[in-house]
Amino acid sequence: MYKIGENIHIISPRVKEALAARDGAFFVDLARKQQAAGADVLDLNIGPQKKAGVEVVDWLVDVMQEAVPGMTLSFDTTNLAAIEAGLKKVGANAIINSTSAEEERLANVPPLAAKYGSKLIALCMEKSGIPVSADARVGIAMEKLIPRAQEVGVPMENLLVDPLILTVSGCQEYVPHAIETVRMVKMVMDPAPMTVVGLSNVSNQVPAEMRPLINRVYMVMLMGAGLDGAILDPLDKELMDLIRTVETRDASTPLGALYLKLFDAFAAGSELQHEDVDHSDPSQAEVWKTVQVLLNKVIYTDSYLRL
């Protein structure tokens, strides 16, 4: 699993404050913590930064190269000049996050990835927004995102298709479609592009204490469908341990064995069965309830675990 650390994000008040103050020590510490926790890439989400974008990225890349030399960086901003400033410093060891299928983005972003040999995250989204169905999202990937990448010379191994996850709180009916989009993208192309998601989006607007469980269960479902990478919180030790459990097929605990059954079910295009779960075990029961919510079979409420 290709793990992209999400913690340098302008939405965080502490990150925003440190960026404004050019507090290099803060970013050095945060970068090293993410790397030590198992991140393969660091996502640098600086927001639009319309005026100061180039200067911000130029400074932040210098800090990252001091903190975690050689680590892949993901440039997460709509400011193309800022992205190119970063690419000039790191070259192919980078990800552009992201292009959509909107005409302006599709015209300007993929050529930048081709020019520097970087990876490119491509969102299954048009100007009208995110489609409801997996078929429609795959259609955007097949008819617009992939052809444009090929046209400008972005090799398939450098393309990461993002089906776009929406929150289970308010957009529950969309949640299973992202899983099926991953599955279909991996099936319809040979060679297929990589697939990636912003994992924590699924639990946006969910009470903080419930978010980790939802993220973990959804992660395993997506991995079973063929997911290659995720933008996630590498400092969530339980999540990172679970990814390792699945990847190493560690069934040494009852909960680990259940997660492997969940993975195997989705890998086979099936679902976890009621009899696969020891419902007398509270942790297993919580996984089962969460699977049903994420499949849109049980309506999400903030109290679903207590029902």
VOGU-3710 file (C-alpha; in Angstrom, 3 decimals, decimal comma):
1> mykigenihi> 0,000/0,000/0,000  1,356/3,367/-1,113  0,901/5,574/1,972  0,722/9,346/1,493  0,918/11,263/4,772  -1,847/13,861/5,090  -0,743/15,742/8,197  0,769/18,823/6,557  -2,611/20,309/5,709  -3,570/23,969/5,716
11> isprvkeala> -6,934/23,109/7,288  -5,062/22,376/10,540  -4,830/25,591/12,611  -1,378/24,590/13,868  -0,088/23,964/10,326  -1,598/27,252/9,129  0,031/29,119/11,996  3,422/27,467/11,459  3,297/28,164/7,736  2,521/31,832/8,304
21> ardgaffvdl> 5,407/32,084/10,786  7,754/30,030/8,568  8,346/27,762/11,553  10,722/25,286/9,973  11,255/23,297/13,174  7,546/22,459/13,347  7,533/21,047/9,814  10,797/19,165/10,299  9,313/17,420/13,337  6,004/16,642/11,616
31> arkqqaagad> 7,719/15,328/8,487  10,039/13,052/10,440  7,195/11,691/12,574  5,214/10,765/9,473  8,206/9,113/7,831  9,011/7,145/10,997  5,379/5,991/11,190  5,573/4,486/7,712  4,565/7,179/5,228  6,025/6,723/1,737
41> vldlnigpqk> 5,094/10,229/0,576  4,348/13,542/2,265  1,396/15,527/0,945  1,999/19,272/1,185  -1,477/20,791/1,207  -0,919/24,541/1,267  -4,313/25,624/-0,043  -4,719/27,923/-3,073  -1,935/30,336/-1,987  -2,727/32,577/-4,942
51> kagvevvdwl> -0,235/35,303/-4,064  2,538/33,625/-2,098  2,331/30,103/-3,497  5,691/30,000/-5,251  7,533/31,389/-2,247  5,705/29,077/0,166  6,462/25,929/-1,829  10,062/26,989/-2,434  10,579/27,412/1,317  8,655/24,298/2,327
61> vdvmqeavpg> 10,525/22,030/-0,097  13,831/23,239/1,348  12,547/22,349/4,822  11,388/18,903/3,662  14,686/18,160/1,960  16,463/18,944/5,211  14,024/16,916/7,331  13,471/13,847/5,119  16,005/13,947/2,269  14,961/11,936/-0,768
71> mtlsfdttnl> 11,365/11,442/0,334  8,672/11,809/-2,317  6,595/14,984/-1,985  3,033/15,548/-3,144  2,157/19,106/-4,150  -1,443/19,696/-3,137  -2,583/23,108/-4,376  -4,510/24,612/-7,263  -1,658/27,057/-7,873  0,186/25,601/-10,881
81> aaieaglkkv> 3,076/28,048/-10,601  3,614/26,858/-7,026  3,504/23,218/-8,115  6,088/23,870/-10,801  8,316/25,643/-8,296  8,354/22,430/-6,280  8,857/20,219/-9,309  11,879/22,248/-10,349  13,504/21,259/-7,066  12,524/17,589/-6,796
91> ganaiinsts> 11,864/16,557/-10,399  10,306/13,157/-10,905  10,320/12,345/-7,187  6,952/14,026/-6,771  3,190/13,776/-7,133  0,922/16,470/-8,502  -2,285/16,503/-6,477  -4,342/16,886/-8,650  -6,182/17,267/-11,924  -9,890/16,806/-12,505
101> aeeerlanvp> -11,637/16,370/-15,858  -12,558/20,060/-15,944  -11,303/21,534/-19,214  -8,860/24,050/-17,749  -7,300/21,584/-15,304  -7,120/18,828/-17,900  -5,465/21,164/-20,366  -2,797/22,474/-18,009  -1,977/19,939/-15,296  -1,102/16,662/-17,112
111> plaakygskl> 1,517/18,384/-19,334  3,273/19,524/-16,157  3,472/15,919/-14,916  4,801/14,819/-18,298  7,397/17,584/-18,365  8,930/16,648/-15,010  8,190/12,908/-15,006  6,158/13,155/-11,806  3,145/11,104/-10,771  -0,303/12,616/-11,233
121> ialcmeksgi> -3,467/12,143/-9,181  -6,518/12,346/-11,458  -9,935/12,900/-9,887  -13,111/11,310/-11,263  -14,836/14,658/-11,295  -16,063/17,097/-13,917  -17,178/20,714/-13,714  -20,656/19,505/-12,737  -19,228/17,671/-9,714  -18,758/14,070/-8,594
131> pvsadarvgi> -21,034/11,553/-10,327  -23,180/9,273/-8,217  -22,495/5,918/-9,851  -19,311/3,926/-10,211  -20,044/3,552/-13,937  -20,077/7,315/-14,411  -16,855/7,786/-12,470  -15,121/5,068/-14,455  -16,426/6,742/-17,603  -14,650/9,969/-16,661
141> ameklipraq> -11,429/8,045/-16,047  -11,645/6,049/-19,282  -12,914/8,782/-21,592  -11,091/11,853/-20,279  -8,443/11,370/-17,603  -6,542/8,392/-18,992  -6,647/9,476/-22,669  -5,379/12,940/-21,750  -2,540/11,507/-19,681  -1,547/9,238/-22,555
151> evgvpmenll> -1,835/12,073/-25,058  0,716/14,241/-23,249  3,063/11,375/-22,356  2,278/10,536/-18,736  3,012/6,789/-18,475  0,293/4,626/-16,940  2,491/3,770/-13,958  2,608/7,479/-13,075  -1,165/7,951/-13,096  -3,189/7,566/-9,901
161> vdpliltvsg> -6,963/7,611/-10,391  -8,955/8,878/-7,410  -12,646/7,833/-7,403  -13,352/10,493/-4,755  -14,714/9,450/-1,396  -17,562/11,348/0,187  -18,534/11,236/3,827  -20,771/8,541/5,233  -22,418/11,327/7,244  -24,739/12,924/4,713
171> cqeyvphaie> -23,557/11,199/1,529  -23,852/7,581/2,632  -25,276/6,335/-0,667  -22,077/7,384/-2,464  -19,741/5,400/-0,197  -20,052/1,946/-1,847  -19,601/3,493/-5,311  -16,035/4,559/-4,561  -15,176/0,939/-3,756  -16,705/-0,283/-6,995
181> tvrmvkmvmd> -14,930/2,451/-8,960  -11,587/1,178/-7,662  -12,528/-2,380/-8,607  -13,688/-1,434/-12,104  -10,698/0,808/-12,888  -8,359/-2,067/-12,038  -10,361/-4,443/-14,243  -10,974/-2,458/-17,416  -7,415/-1,381/-18,253  -4,350/-3,522/-18,965
191> papmtvvgls> -2,050/-2,179/-17,752  -4,259/-0,396/-15,252  -3,426/2,927/-13,606  -2,847/3,031/-9,891  -5,790/3,943/-7,694  -5,672/6,241/-4,676  -8,157/7,744/-2,232  -8,295/10,422/0,430  -9,247/7,964/3,176  -10,299/10,326/5,944
201> nvsnqvpaem> -12,958/11,908/3,730  -15,244/8,959/4,494  -15,486/10,004/8,138  -15,731/13,766/7,735  -18,429/15,258/9,976  -18,453/12,084/12,086  -17,763/12,380/15,867  -14,013/12,304/16,427  -14,068/9,164/18,566  -15,810/7,201/15,786
211> rplinrvymv> -13,645/8,284/12,864  -10,706/5,853/13,282  -12,913/2,748/13,191  -14,763/3,906/10,072  -11,458/4,744/8,384  -9,947/1,352/9,247  -12,903/-0,723/8,073  -13,249/1,246/4,830  -9,516/0,934/4,215  -9,702/-2,875/4,279
221> mlmgagldga> -12,764/-2,901/2,002  -10,931/-0,684/-0,496  -7,762/-2,779/-0,299  -9,820/-5,845/-1,111  -11,194/-4,091/-4,183  -7,643/-3,435/-5,430  -6,691/-0,039/-3,997  -3,023/0,851/-4,500  -2,587/3,885/-2,285  -4,213/6,254/0,169
231> ildpldkelm> -3,769/9,727/1,534  -4,058/8,963/5,239  -2,870/9,772/8,729  0,300/7,717/9,278  0,267/8,780/12,928  -2,860/6,643/13,418  -0,978/3,610/14,716  -3,992/1,290/14,674  -4,622/2,095/11,019  -1,002/1,513/10,046
241> dlirtvetrd> -0,881/-1,717/12,053  -4,043/-2,897/10,303  -2,565/-2,242/6,865  0,438/-4,332/7,857  -1,877/-7,044/9,213  -3,624/-7,304/5,852  -0,450/-7,106/3,795  1,336/-9,778/5,848  -1,793/-11,959/6,239  -1,395/-11,927/10,036
251> astplgalyl> -4,353/-13,875/11,460  -2,817/-14,276/14,904  -5,633/-12,383/16,644  -9,394/-12,887/16,247  -9,846/-9,295/15,096  -6,996/-9,560/12,622  -8,490/-12,766/11,255  -11,839/-11,012/10,816  -10,246/-8,158/8,883  -8,594/-10,714/6,607
261> klfdafaags> -12,010/-12,293/5,984  -13,327/-8,829/5,115  -10,417/-8,256/2,734  -10,834/-11,651/1,099  -14,570/-11,155/0,651  -14,087/-7,888/-1,221  -11,179/-9,315/-3,202  -13,585/-12,008/-4,405  -16,284/-9,469/-5,282  -18,380/-10,653/-2,373
271> elqhedvdhs> -19,238/-9,402/1,117  -18,482/-10,342/4,701  -21,075/-12,801/6,001  -22,867/-12,641/9,352  -21,507/-16,053/10,334  -17,924/-14,864/9,734  -18,211/-12,673/12,821  -18,113/-13,549/16,508  -20,866/-11,157/17,559  -20,130/-11,815/21,250
281> dpsqaevwkt> -16,806/-10,003/20,728  -17,550/-6,240/20,959  -14,691/-5,322/18,600  -15,857/-7,758/15,930  -19,457/-6,614/16,352  -18,359/-3,027/15,761  -16,577/-4,021/12,554  -19,715/-5,817/11,325  -21,959/-2,832/12,078  -19,514/-0,487/10,356
291> vqvllnkviy> -19,379/-2,653/7,238  -23,175/-2,567/7,011  -23,179/1,223/7,311  -20,442/1,636/4,704  -22,384/-0,598/2,307  -25,433/1,630/2,848  -27,409/-1,314/4,236  -27,933/0,323/7,628  -28,602/4,046/7,873  -25,725/5,963/9,407
301> tdsylrl> -26,365/7,817/12,650  -23,849/9,016/15,217  -25,204/6,321/17,533  -25,091/3,365/15,113  -22,596/1,441/17,241  -24,975/1,559/20,213  -28,017/0,317/18,320
//
